C-alpha cells in the first residue's frame, strides 16, 4: 500500500470519526429545541424553536448520508 493510499484511508477514518461524534450532537440539539417548543404554546418563539428542531433533523439526515459515502469509499480502498 502506497503512502497516498494510506493517507487517504487515515483521512477517511478521521472524517468518519468526526461524523459519528456529530450525529448524536445533532440529535441532542433537536431534542433541546423540541423541549423549548413545549415551553411556548404559540407565537414566534414556538415557531423559531420548531424550525430549529427541523433544521437539526435535516443536519442529522445529511450527516448520515455523508457517513454512508465515506464508509463506502473506505471499504473500496481497503
Buried (B, 14 or more C-beta within 10 A) or exposed (E): EEEEEEEBBEEBEEBBEEBEEBBEEBBEBBEEBBEBBEEBEEEEEBEBBBEBBEBBBEBBEEBEEBBEEBEEBBEEEE
